[in-house]
Amino acid sequence: MLDVEKIRKDFPILSRTVYGKPLVYFDNAATTQKPQCVIDSITESYCNVNANVHRGIHFLSQQATDQLEAARETVRAFINAESTAQVIFTRGTTESLNLLAYSFSEAFLSKGDVVLVSGMEHHSNIVPWQMNAERRGFTLKVIPVLDNGTLDMEAYAALLAEGGVKLVSVAHVSNVLGTINPIAQIVRMAHDAGAYASVDAAQSVPHLKVDVQALDADFLAFSGHKVYGPTGIGVLYGKRALLDAMPPYQGGGEMISKVTFEKTTYNELPYKFEAGTPDYVGSIALARALDYVSAVGIDAIAAHETELCQYAMEKMLQIPGMRIIGNAPERGGVISFLVGDIHPSDMGTLLDHLGIAVRTGHHCADPLMQRFGIFGTVRASFAMYNTRSEVDALVAGIERVRKMF
């Protein structure tokens, strides 16, 4: 069991008020709040260890480099990668998936090949593949979503059986439905069909134990800002043989071995994919966030958020006109909902004036909205620092807004 009140004291922003009301923050799927240790890490780096990494022989540069590479090791251990060479720092899940789509397409995809995504993907796991499909001539196909918000695994098997599939790229946890996809099964089926598998873990790494070797994922991406770390930093993990075969995504400093006007040779992994000055301050702070999560305990976090989500759903379903989108048996701490004919933006705006932060709109998942015949939802998403009393405030706020309409 988590000592939630103790945890809340580590997050300075949770003590503030909004419109004179105590802040109730339920927008964690968009970004999580930051513990004081992460904030202190950023300040400490700029005050004491600010120097460009990998390029200097002076003390500060060497110290910054050591801390950056120590951060890479922290990430490696957190996701149980085999080697730090497999941990590429990016600006976040979106850049990780753009890097993957471009470089994987260059190395492995051509006309007639197929990439599979699912009907519940975030735009960042759709649009990069569409862009590269236009460029390389491969086909993008979609695994359907069932009415309860789970993937149609029979349709997935049929798509694999059609042949030509080179890569399956699927979210571990839906940022809209909260559905926890059977990712180990999805990866295994892809491999059995001779395809590679990529996992968008932006919504799972902060909430569930993610072991890339146990999953046998070929690629996996996540963002720092969703796991209590800073914005502008993320990770792409990949199996070494595949990363070695893929060309760089960007050119510039650090990613090279030797440059002449006749030919350039590229650096070893992971630096081949890290052109220019990296966000070493962000990487170090991300490592501090992962250490914080590890100290709290990812299993305890998952249990707390699951219990909180179940409590919230039970309370919310008692509200007249409540419609929760998706009812997967395995789900994370995300609830997307509509109440009667109330527009999501109206609900979100009025809840905000009660001090309750939720997300409204399509959540960068337009095709999923179309699948369910809606234009958007209100989304409440939970983190380790949320409480039952905050859920009660949310439910009371929704009921208050409903009565206004």
C-alpha positions as a LaTeX table, in Angstrom:
\begin{tabular}{lrrr}
\hline
Residue & $x$ (\AA) & $y$ (\AA) & $z$ (\AA) \\
\hline
Met1 & 0.00 & 0.00 & 0.00 \\
Leu2 & 1.19 & 3.49 & $-0.83$ \\
Asp3 & 1.52 & 6.24 & 1.74 \\
Val4 & $-0.20$ & 8.66 & $-0.63$ \\
Glu5 & $-0.17$ & 11.62 & 1.76 \\
Lys6 & 3.58 & 11.26 & 2.16 \\
Ile7 & 4.01 & 11.01 & $-1.62$ \\
Arg8 & 1.89 & 14.12 & $-2.18$ \\
Lys9 & 4.29 & 16.17 & $-0.07$ \\
Asp10 & 7.02 & 15.42 & $-2.63$ \\
Phe11 & 5.05 & 17.26 & $-5.37$ \\
Pro12 & 5.05 & 21.02 & $-4.75$ \\
Ile13 & 2.35 & 21.86 & $-7.30$ \\
Leu14 & $-0.25$ & 19.72 & $-5.54$ \\
Ser15 & $-0.43$ & 22.24 & $-2.71$ \\
Arg16 & $-1.57$ & 25.12 & $-4.91$ \\
Thr17 & $-5.10$ & 26.33 & $-5.53$ \\
Val18 & $-6.97$ & 27.01 & $-8.79$ \\
Tyr19 & $-9.79$ & 29.57 & $-8.79$ \\
Gly20 & $-9.56$ & 29.50 & $-5.00$ \\
Lys21 & $-10.11$ & 25.73 & $-4.88$ \\
Pro22 & $-7.55$ & 23.03 & $-4.00$ \\
Leu23 & $-6.04$ & 21.63 & $-7.18$ \\
Val24 & $-7.37$ & 18.20 & $-8.16$ \\
Tyr25 & $-5.14$ & 17.03 & $-10.99$ \\
Phe26 & $-6.57$ & 14.29 & $-13.21$ \\
Asp27 & $-4.67$ & 15.01 & $-16.45$ \\
Asn28 & $-1.84$ & 12.58 & $-15.81$ \\
Ala29 & $-2.11$ & 10.79 & $-19.17$ \\
Ala30 & $-1.14$ & 14.09 & $-20.78$ \\
Thr31 & 1.69 & 14.82 & $-18.34$ \\
Thr32 & 2.44 & 13.97 & $-14.73$ \\
Gln33 & 3.51 & 16.42 & $-12.06$ \\
Lys34 & 7.14 & 16.46 & $-10.90$ \\
Pro35 & 8.53 & 15.54 & $-7.49$ \\
Gln36 & 10.90 & 17.94 & $-5.80$ \\
Cys37 & 13.86 & 15.64 & $-6.42$ \\
Val38 & 13.39 & 15.98 & $-10.20$ \\
Ile39 & 13.08 & 19.75 & $-9.96$ \\
Asp40 & 16.21 & 19.82 & $-7.78$ \\
Ser41 & 18.06 & 17.65 & $-10.31$ \\
Ile42 & 17.47 & 20.19 & $-13.07$ \\
Thr43 & 18.64 & 23.07 & $-10.87$ \\
Glu44 & 21.66 & 21.10 & $-9.68$ \\
Ser45 & 22.75 & 20.27 & $-13.22$ \\
Tyr46 & 22.58 & 23.86 & $-14.42$ \\
Cys47 & 24.21 & 25.24 & $-11.27$ \\
Asn48 & 27.01 & 22.70 & $-10.90$ \\
Val49 & 27.51 & 20.45 & $-13.94$ \\
Asn50 & 26.58 & 22.49 & $-16.99$ \\
Ala51 & 28.92 & 21.66 & $-19.88$ \\
Asn52 & 28.55 & 20.01 & $-23.26$ \\
Val53 & 28.98 & 16.27 & $-23.05$ \\
His54 & 31.25 & 13.87 & $-24.98$ \\
Arg55 & 33.29 & 16.74 & $-26.41$ \\
Gly56 & 35.44 & 18.20 & $-23.68$ \\
Ile57 & 38.46 & 17.17 & $-21.69$ \\
His58 & 37.74 & 19.64 & $-18.90$ \\
Phe59 & 36.28 & 18.57 & $-15.56$ \\
Leu60 & 32.71 & 19.84 & $-16.04$ \\
Ser61 & 32.36 & 18.19 & $-19.43$ \\
Gln62 & 33.60 & 14.88 & $-18.11$ \\
Gln63 & 31.32 & 15.10 & $-15.08$ \\
Ala64 & 28.28 & 15.92 & $-17.24$ \\
Thr65 & 29.17 & 13.04 & $-19.57$ \\
Asp66 & 29.47 & 10.62 & $-16.65$ \\
Gln67 & 26.08 & 11.69 & $-15.32$ \\
Leu68 & 24.45 & 11.38 & $-18.75$ \\
Glu69 & 25.78 & 7.87 & $-19.22$ \\
Ala70 & 24.79 & 6.96 & $-15.66$ \\
Ala71 & 21.27 & 8.13 & $-16.58$ \\
Arg72 & 21.34 & 5.85 & $-19.62$ \\
Glu73 & 22.22 & 2.96 & $-17.34$ \\
Thr74 & 19.29 & 3.86 & $-15.06$ \\
Val75 & 16.92 & 3.70 & $-18.03$ \\
Arg76 & 18.45 & 0.41 & $-19.16$ \\
Ala77 & 17.89 & $-1.14$ & $-15.75$ \\
Phe78 & 14.36 & 0.29 & $-15.44$ \\
Ile79 & 13.15 & $-1.38$ & $-18.64$ \\
Asn80 & 15.60 & $-4.32$ & $-18.34$ \\
Ala81 & 17.36 & $-3.74$ & $-21.65$ \\
Glu82 & 20.38 & $-5.91$ & $-22.28$ \\
Ser83 & 22.74 & $-3.02$ & $-23.04$ \\
Thr84 & 22.93 & 0.77 & $-22.75$ \\
Ala85 & 23.73 & 0.75 & $-26.48$ \\
Gln86 & 20.04 & $-0.04$ & $-26.99$ \\
Val87 & 18.86 & 3.10 & $-25.11$ \\
Ile88 & 18.53 & 6.12 & $-27.41$ \\
Phe89 & 17.59 & 9.45 & $-25.86$ \\
Thr90 & 15.02 & 11.44 & $-27.86$ \\
Arg91 & 12.66 & 14.36 & $-27.20$ \\
Gly92 & 9.82 & 11.98 & $-26.30$ \\
Thr93 & 7.61 & 9.19 & $-27.62$ \\
Thr94 & 6.66 & 11.20 & $-30.70$ \\
Glu95 & 10.25 & 11.72 & $-31.80$ \\
Ser96 & 11.08 & 8.11 & $-30.93$ \\
Leu97 & 8.31 & 6.84 & $-33.22$ \\
Asn98 & 9.25 & 9.29 & $-35.99$ \\
Leu99 & 12.86 & 8.11 & $-35.75$ \\
Leu100 & 11.72 & 4.50 & $-35.89$ \\
Ala101 & 9.32 & 5.04 & $-38.79$ \\
Tyr102 & 11.94 & 6.80 & $-40.90$ \\
Ser103 & 14.98 & 4.65 & $-40.16$ \\
Phe104 & 13.14 & 1.31 & $-40.10$ \\
Ser105 & 11.43 & 2.18 & $-43.38$ \\
Glu106 & 14.78 & 3.05 & $-44.96$ \\
Ala107 & 16.33 & $-0.23$ & $-43.87$ \\
Phe108 & 13.50 & $-2.74$ & $-44.14$ \\
Leu109 & 10.40 & $-1.50$ & $-45.99$ \\
Ser110 & 9.53 & $-1.15$ & $-49.66$ \\
Lys111 & 6.56 & $-1.43$ & $-52.01$ \\
Gly112 & 4.35 & $-4.40$ & $-51.19$ \\
Asp113 & 5.29 & $-4.57$ & $-47.53$ \\
Val114 & 2.74 & $-4.03$ & $-44.75$ \\
Val115 & 2.90 & $-2.25$ & $-41.39$ \\
Leu116 & 0.13 & $-2.98$ & $-38.90$ \\
Val117 & $-1.10$ & $-0.47$ & $-36.33$ \\
Ser118 & $-4.23$ & $-0.64$ & $-34.21$ \\
Gly119 & $-7.43$ & 1.37 & $-34.26$ \\
Met120 & $-6.68$ & 2.83 & $-30.84$ \\
Glu121 & $-3.31$ & 4.41 & $-31.65$ \\
His122 & $-2.22$ & 7.92 & $-30.76$ \\
His123 & $-1.56$ & 10.07 & $-33.84$ \\
Ser124 & 2.18 & 9.74 & $-33.16$ \\
Asn125 & 1.93 & 6.02 & $-33.98$ \\
Ile126 & $-0.15$ & 6.63 & $-37.12$ \\
Val127 & 1.06 & 9.75 & $-38.92$ \\
Pro128 & 4.80 & 8.88 & $-39.08$ \\
Trp129 & 3.93 & 5.55 & $-40.69$ \\
Gln130 & 1.58 & 7.26 & $-43.15$ \\
Met131 & 4.28 & 9.76 & $-44.09$ \\
Asn132 & 6.83 & 7.04 & $-44.71$ \\
Ala133 & 4.32 & 4.82 & $-46.51$ \\
Glu134 & 3.90 & 7.62 & $-49.05$ \\
Arg135 & 7.67 & 7.89 & $-49.35$ \\
Arg136 & 8.55 & 4.18 & $-49.48$ \\
Gly137 & 5.41 & 2.66 & $-51.00$ \\
Phe138 & 4.45 & 0.19 & $-48.26$ \\
Thr139 & 0.87 & $-0.29$ & $-47.01$ \\
Leu140 & $-0.55$ & 0.60 & $-43.62$ \\
Lys141 & $-3.28$ & $-1.68$ & $-42.26$ \\
Val142 & $-5.31$ & $-1.42$ & $-39.05$ \\
Ile143 & $-6.20$ & $-3.95$ & $-36.34$ \\
Pro144 & $-9.88$ & $-3.23$ & $-35.47$ \\
Val145 & $-11.17$ & $-2.26$ & $-32.04$ \\
Leu146 & $-14.13$ & $-4.13$ & $-30.57$ \\
Asp147 & $-17.10$ & $-2.45$ & $-28.89$ \\
Asn148 & $-15.68$ & $-3.04$ & $-25.41$ \\
Gly149 & $-12.46$ & $-1.23$ & $-26.31$ \\
Thr150 & $-10.23$ & $-4.26$ & $-26.81$ \\
Leu151 & $-8.38$ & $-5.25$ & $-29.95$ \\
Asp152 & $-9.95$ & $-7.79$ & $-32.28$ \\
Met153 & $-7.30$ & $-10.48$ & $-31.92$ \\
Glu154 & $-8.97$ & $-12.74$ & $-34.50$ \\
Ala155 & $-8.79$ & $-9.94$ & $-37.05$ \\
Tyr156 & $-5.15$ & $-9.39$ & $-36.05$ \\
Ala157 & $-4.37$ & $-13.04$ & $-36.71$ \\
Ala158 & $-6.13$ & $-12.82$ & $-40.09$ \\
Leu159 & $-4.13$ & $-9.72$ & $-41.07$ \\
Leu160 & $-0.90$ & $-11.50$ & $-40.21$ \\
Ala161 & $-2.03$ & $-14.54$ & $-42.20$ \\
Glu162 & $-2.52$ & $-12.40$ & $-45.31$ \\
Gly163 & 1.26 & $-12.08$ & $-45.48$ \\
Gly164 & 3.62 & $-9.24$ & $-46.21$ \\
Val165 & 3.60 & $-7.82$ & $-42.67$ \\
Lys166 & 7.06 & $-6.55$ & $-41.71$ \\
Leu167 & 6.22 & $-4.63$ & $-38.54$ \\
Val168 & 3.42 & $-4.43$ & $-35.97$ \\
Ser169 & 3.36 & $-1.15$ & $-34.00$ \\
Val170 & 0.85 & $-1.04$ & $-31.15$ \\
Ala171 & 0.22 & 0.89 & $-27.93$ \\
His172 & 0.71 & $-1.05$ & $-24.72$ \\
Val173 & $-2.01$ & 1.00 & $-23.00$ \\
Ser174 & $-4.58$ & 3.17 & $-24.77$ \\
Asn175 & $-4.39$ & 6.84 & $-23.80$ \\
Val176 & $-8.17$ & 7.11 & $-24.36$ \\
Leu177 & $-9.72$ & 3.81 & $-23.31$ \\
Gly178 & $-7.22$ & 2.75 & $-20.68$ \\
Thr179 & $-7.18$ & $-0.67$ & $-22.33$ \\
Ile180 & $-4.10$ & $-2.72$ & $-21.46$ \\
Asn181 & $-3.38$ & $-4.62$ & $-24.64$ \\
Pro182 & $-2.02$ & $-8.20$ & $-24.44$ \\
Ile183 & 1.30 & $-6.92$ & $-25.69$ \\
Ala184 & 3.33 & $-10.07$ & $-25.05$ \\
Gln185 & 0.83 & $-12.05$ & $-27.15$ \\
Ile186 & 0.82 & $-9.37$ & $-29.85$ \\
Val187 & 4.61 & $-9.45$ & $-30.05$ \\
Arg188 & 4.72 & $-13.26$ & $-30.10$ \\
Met189 & 2.14 & $-13.47$ & $-32.89$ \\
Ala190 & 4.09 & $-10.90$ & $-34.91$ \\
His191 & 7.30 & $-12.87$ & $-34.53$ \\
Asp192 & 5.56 & $-16.15$ & $-35.42$ \\
Ala193 & 4.43 & $-14.45$ & $-38.65$ \\
Gly194 & 7.98 & $-13.28$ & $-39.41$ \\
Ala195 & 7.32 & $-9.64$ & $-38.48$ \\
Tyr196 & 8.98 & $-7.29$ & $-36.02$ \\
Ala197 & 7.07 & $-5.61$ & $-33.18$ \\
Ser198 & 7.19 & $-2.07$ & $-31.79$ \\
Val199 & 5.51 & $-0.96$ & $-28.55$ \\
Asp200 & 4.29 & 2.55 & $-27.74$ \\
Ala201 & 4.80 & 2.42 & $-23.97$ \\
Ala202 & 4.07 & 6.08 & $-23.21$ \\
Gln203 & 1.06 & 5.10 & $-21.08$ \\
Ser204 & 2.50 & 1.91 & $-19.59$ \\
Val205 & 6.01 & 2.73 & $-18.36$ \\
Pro206 & 4.68 & 5.17 & $-15.71$ \\
His207 & 2.13 & 2.69 & $-14.38$ \\
Leu208 & 3.19 & $-0.92$ & $-15.05$ \\
Lys209 & 6.32 & $-3.02$ & $-14.88$ \\
Val210 & 7.77 & $-3.03$ & $-18.40$ \\
Asp211 & 10.50 & $-5.56$ & $-19.18$ \\
Val212 & 11.63 & $-5.35$ & $-22.80$ \\
Gln213 & 13.41 & $-8.69$ & $-22.69$ \\
Ala214 & 10.41 & $-10.50$ & $-21.21$ \\
Leu215 & 8.13 & $-8.88$ & $-23.80$ \\
Asp216 & 10.70 & $-9.64$ & $-26.51$ \\
Ala217 & 9.79 & $-6.30$ & $-28.10$ \\
Asp218 & 11.98 & $-5.27$ & $-31.01$ \\
Phe219 & 11.38 & $-1.58$ & $-30.26$ \\
Leu220 & 9.79 & 0.35 & $-27.41$ \\
Ala221 & 9.23 & 4.08 & $-26.88$ \\
Phe222 & 8.26 & 6.22 & $-23.92$ \\
Ser223 & 8.33 & 9.83 & $-22.68$ \\
Gly224 & 9.95 & 11.28 & $-19.58$ \\
His225 & 7.21 & 13.79 & $-18.80$ \\
Lys226 & 4.59 & 11.06 & $-18.36$ \\
Val227 & 6.72 & 9.23 & $-15.78$ \\
Tyr228 & 7.27 & 12.19 & $-13.42$ \\
Gly229 & 10.30 & 13.42 & $-15.37$ \\
Pro230 & 10.87 & 16.62 & $-17.35$ \\
Thr231 & 9.40 & 17.51 & $-20.72$ \\
Gly232 & 11.47 & 17.23 & $-23.88$ \\
Ile233 & 13.16 & 13.93 & $-23.05$ \\
Gly234 & 12.23 & 10.38 & $-24.02$ \\
Val235 & 13.61 & 7.02 & $-25.00$ \\
Leu236 & 13.64 & 4.68 & $-27.96$ \\
Tyr237 & 14.76 & 1.14 & $-27.16$ \\
Gly238 & 15.65 & $-1.25$ & $-29.94$ \\
Lys239 & 17.28 & $-4.61$ & $-30.43$ \\
Arg240 & 20.88 & $-4.05$ & $-31.31$ \\
Ala241 & 20.99 & $-5.94$ & $-34.63$ \\
Leu242 & 18.04 & $-3.91$ & $-35.93$ \\
Leu243 & 19.44 & $-0.57$ & $-34.76$ \\
Asp244 & 22.79 & $-1.43$ & $-36.35$ \\
Ala245 & 21.05 & $-2.07$ & $-39.67$ \\
Met246 & 19.05 & 1.18 & $-39.58$ \\
Pro247 & 20.48 & 4.45 & $-40.96$ \\
Pro248 & 20.62 & 7.61 & $-38.81$ \\
Tyr249 & 17.52 & 9.75 & $-38.52$ \\
Gln250 & 19.39 & 13.07 & $-38.35$ \\
Gly251 & 22.88 & 14.25 & $-39.25$ \\
Gly252 & 25.27 & 16.51 & $-37.38$ \\
Gly253 & 27.65 & 16.36 & $-34.47$ \\
Glu254 & 28.17 & 13.30 & $-32.27$ \\
Met255 & 26.44 & 10.83 & $-34.62$ \\
Ile256 & 29.53 & 10.64 & $-36.83$ \\
Ser257 & 32.75 & 8.67 & $-36.73$ \\
Lys258 & 34.54 & 10.55 & $-39.50$ \\
Val259 & 33.45 & 13.23 & $-41.95$ \\
Thr260 & 34.97 & 14.04 & $-45.31$ \\
Phe261 & 33.37 & 15.72 & $-48.31$ \\
Glu262 & 33.58 & 12.37 & $-50.09$ \\
Lys263 & 32.04 & 10.16 & $-47.38$ \\
Thr264 & 30.84 & 10.17 & $-43.77$ \\
Thr265 & 30.97 & 7.17 & $-41.48$ \\
Tyr266 & 28.66 & 6.93 & $-38.49$ \\
Asn267 & 29.24 & 6.53 & $-34.77$ \\
Glu268 & 28.49 & 3.40 & $-32.79$ \\
Leu269 & 25.21 & 2.83 & $-30.95$ \\
Pro270 & 23.45 & 4.63 & $-29.39$ \\
Tyr271 & 25.20 & 7.81 & $-30.53$ \\
Lys272 & 24.45 & 7.14 & $-34.19$ \\
Phe273 & 20.89 & 8.27 & $-33.44$ \\
Glu274 & 21.72 & 11.18 & $-31.12$ \\
Ala275 & 22.77 & 14.03 & $-33.41$ \\
Gly276 & 23.81 & 17.30 & $-31.81$ \\
Thr277 & 23.98 & 18.34 & $-28.18$ \\
Pro278 & 21.70 & 16.02 & $-26.21$ \\
Asp279 & 19.40 & 17.14 & $-23.45$ \\
Tyr280 & 21.76 & 15.82 & $-20.82$ \\
Val281 & 20.03 & 17.85 & $-18.10$ \\
Gly282 & 16.73 & 16.23 & $-19.05$ \\
Ser283 & 18.28 & 12.77 & $-19.23$ \\
Ile284 & 19.76 & 13.13 & $-15.75$ \\
Ala285 & 16.43 & 14.39 & $-14.37$ \\
Leu286 & 14.60 & 11.52 & $-16.10$ \\
Ala287 & 16.89 & 9.08 & $-14.31$ \\
Arg288 & 16.05 & 10.81 & $-11.02$ \\
Ala289 & 12.34 & 10.36 & $-11.79$ \\
Leu290 & 12.81 & 6.67 & $-12.56$ \\
Asp291 & 14.74 & 6.24 & $-9.31$ \\
Tyr292 & 11.83 & 7.90 & $-7.50$ \\
Val293 & 9.31 & 5.54 & $-9.12$ \\
Ser294 & 11.50 & 2.55 & $-8.27$ \\
Ala295 & 11.75 & 3.66 & $-4.65$ \\
Val296 & 7.97 & 3.94 & $-4.37$ \\
Gly297 & 7.53 & 0.62 & $-6.19$ \\
Ile298 & 5.95 & 0.19 & $-9.60$ \\
Asp299 & 3.78 & $-2.72$ & $-8.44$ \\
Ala300 & 2.42 & $-0.66$ & $-5.54$ \\
Ile301 & 1.76 & 2.24 & $-7.93$ \\
Ala302 & $-0.12$ & $-0.05$ & $-10.33$ \\
Ala303 & $-2.23$ & $-1.52$ & $-7.54$ \\
His304 & $-3.11$ & 1.91 & $-6.15$ \\
Glu305 & $-4.09$ & 3.33 & $-9.55$ \\
Thr306 & $-6.13$ & 0.24 & $-10.45$ \\
Glu307 & $-8.06$ & 0.43 & $-7.19$ \\
Leu308 & $-8.60$ & 4.17 & $-7.64$ \\
Cys309 & $-9.84$ & 3.70 & $-11.20$ \\
Gln310 & $-12.29$ & 1.00 & $-10.13$ \\
Tyr311 & $-13.57$ & 3.20 & $-7.32$ \\
Ala312 & $-14.00$ & 6.10 & $-9.72$ \\
Met313 & $-15.88$ & 4.00 & $-12.28$ \\
Glu314 & $-18.26$ & 2.66 & $-9.65$ \\
Lys315 & $-19.05$ & 6.18 & $-8.47$ \\
Met316 & $-19.28$ & 7.70 & $-11.95$ \\
Leu317 & $-21.65$ & 5.02 & $-13.27$ \\
Gln318 & $-24.18$ & 6.11 & $-10.66$ \\
Ile319 & $-24.45$ & 9.51 & $-12.39$ \\
Pro320 & $-27.51$ & 9.69 & $-14.71$ \\
Gly321 & $-26.53$ & 9.92 & $-18.38$ \\
Met322 & $-22.95$ & 8.75 & $-17.73$ \\
Arg323 & $-21.33$ & 6.93 & $-20.65$ \\
Ile324 & $-17.83$ & 5.51 & $-20.18$ \\
Ile325 & $-16.08$ & 4.78 & $-23.48$ \\
Gly326 & $-14.49$ & 1.33 & $-23.43$ \\
Asn327 & $-14.92$ & $-1.43$ & $-20.89$ \\
Ala328 & $-11.86$ & $-3.64$ & $-21.30$ \\
Pro329 & $-11.35$ & $-6.27$ & $-18.58$ \\
Glu330 & $-7.70$ & $-5.21$ & $-18.27$ \\
Arg331 & $-7.39$ & $-1.45$ & $-18.01$ \\
Gly332 & $-5.09$ & 1.23 & $-16.68$ \\
Gly333 & $-5.96$ & 4.37 & $-14.76$ \\
Val334 & $-7.74$ & 6.21 & $-17.56$ \\
Ile335 & $-11.47$ & 6.92 & $-17.85$ \\
Ser336 & $-12.93$ & 8.66 & $-20.91$ \\
Phe337 & $-16.55$ & 9.63 & $-20.56$ \\
Leu338 & $-19.52$ & 11.66 & $-21.76$ \\
Val339 & $-22.56$ & 12.79 & $-19.78$ \\
Gly340 & $-25.83$ & 13.12 & $-21.65$ \\
Asp341 & $-25.58$ & 15.77 & $-24.34$ \\
Ile342 & $-23.09$ & 17.93 & $-22.46$ \\
His343 & $-20.21$ & 18.97 & $-24.71$ \\
Pro344 & $-16.85$ & 17.73 & $-23.37$ \\
Ser345 & $-15.41$ & 21.25 & $-23.50$ \\
Asp346 & $-18.28$ & 22.59 & $-21.40$ \\
Met347 & $-17.79$ & 19.83 & $-18.85$ \\
Gly348 & $-14.04$ & 20.39 & $-18.75$ \\
Thr349 & $-14.31$ & 24.16 & $-18.43$ \\
Leu350 & $-16.80$ & 24.01 & $-15.58$ \\
Leu351 & $-14.82$ & 21.32 & $-13.75$ \\
Asp352 & $-11.75$ & 23.53 & $-14.12$ \\
His353 & $-13.54$ & 26.33 & $-12.28$ \\
Leu354 & $-14.04$ & 23.86 & $-9.45$ \\
Gly355 & $-10.27$ & 23.28 & $-9.36$ \\
Ile356 & $-10.47$ & 19.93 & $-11.17$ \\
Ala357 & $-8.10$ & 19.45 & $-14.11$ \\
Val358 & $-9.25$ & 16.96 & $-16.77$ \\
Arg359 & $-8.52$ & 16.64 & $-20.48$ \\
Thr360 & $-11.15$ & 17.15 & $-23.18$ \\
Gly361 & $-11.18$ & 16.57 & $-26.94$ \\
His362 & $-10.06$ & 13.78 & $-29.24$ \\
His363 & $-6.85$ & 13.06 & $-27.29$ \\
Cys364 & $-4.80$ & 12.76 & $-30.51$ \\
Ala365 & $-6.87$ & 9.71 & $-31.44$ \\
Asp366 & $-9.25$ & 10.89 & $-34.18$ \\
Pro367 & $-9.70$ & 7.44 & $-35.77$ \\
Leu368 & $-10.74$ & 5.99 & $-32.40$ \\
Met369 & $-13.30$ & 8.77 & $-31.94$ \\
Gln370 & $-14.68$ & 7.94 & $-35.39$ \\
Arg371 & $-14.82$ & 4.25 & $-34.45$ \\
Phe372 & $-17.12$ & 5.03 & $-31.52$ \\
Gly373 & $-19.10$ & 7.68 & $-33.39$ \\
Ile374 & $-18.15$ & 10.54 & $-31.09$ \\
Phe375 & $-16.28$ & 13.82 & $-31.56$ \\
Gly376 & $-14.43$ & 13.74 & $-28.24$ \\
Thr377 & $-14.59$ & 12.85 & $-24.56$ \\
Val378 & $-13.73$ & 14.09 & $-21.13$ \\
Arg379 & $-10.75$ & 12.14 & $-19.78$ \\
Ala380 & $-9.75$ & 11.64 & $-16.17$ \\
Ser381 & $-6.41$ & 9.90 & $-15.68$ \\
Phe382 & $-4.80$ & 8.86 & $-12.43$ \\
Ala383 & $-1.35$ & 8.83 & $-10.87$ \\
Met384 & 0.27 & 7.62 & $-7.68$ \\
Tyr385 & $-0.56$ & 10.86 & $-5.83$ \\
Asn386 & $-4.31$ & 10.87 & $-6.49$ \\
Thr387 & $-6.75$ & 9.98 & $-3.72$ \\
Arg388 & $-10.28$ & 8.73 & $-3.17$ \\
Ser389 & $-11.27$ & 12.13 & $-1.81$ \\
Glu390 & $-10.17$ & 13.68 & $-5.11$ \\
Val391 & $-12.30$ & 11.13 & $-6.97$ \\
Asp392 & $-15.22$ & 12.12 & $-4.75$ \\
Ala393 & $-14.59$ & 15.76 & $-5.71$ \\
Leu394 & $-14.58$ & 14.80 & $-9.39$ \\
Val395 & $-17.84$ & 12.87 & $-9.10$ \\
Ala396 & $-19.48$ & 15.71 & $-7.18$ \\
Gly397 & $-18.24$ & 18.17 & $-9.80$ \\
Ile398 & $-19.62$ & 16.11 & $-12.69$ \\
Glu399 & $-22.97$ & 15.83 & $-10.93$ \\
Arg400 & $-23.01$ & 19.57 & $-10.32$ \\
Val401 & $-22.34$ & 20.29 & $-13.98$ \\
Arg402 & $-24.97$ & 17.76 & $-15.08$ \\
Lys403 & $-27.63$ & 19.47 & $-12.99$ \\
Met404 & $-26.69$ & 22.82 & $-14.53$ \\
Phe405 & $-27.60$ & 21.42 & $-17.96$ \\
\hline
\end{tabular}
